[in-house]
Amino acid sequence: VQPVESGGGLVEAGGSLRLSCTFSGGITSVFNSYCMGWYRQSPGKKRELVATATRVKSTNYADSVKGRFTIDRDNARKRLYLQMNSLKPEDTAVYYCNSETGDFSWGKGTQVTVSS
């Protein structure tokens, strides 16, 4: 199962982006059995989990993004989304999707750059 992330780009502080992730391969029931999440990694920093969503769309967020980011999932299409509002320069990172515990192969990620 290979995730493919998209939707990143360059945006000014205060702007918004919507990231998408599609899982190719695998079967829907496998995707649906996992709590899925969005991660991000900045240069020189460890990859951090910023948002998760269970199959029934119970969500959790890191304190740094709470109130600004919204995670959603489409179980039938094996897709994961991250709506990012009120972006800050410190949100600049490569964003990845995977299960909450990183069970799948890692994709290439999508670069988000927020200018001040």
Secondary structure, 3 states (H helix, E strand, C coil): CEEEEECCEEEECCCCEEEEEEEECCCHHHHHCCCEEEEEECCCCCCEEEEEECCCCCEEECCCCCCCEEEEEECCCCEEEEEECCCCHHHCEEEEEEECCCCCCCCCCEEEEEEC
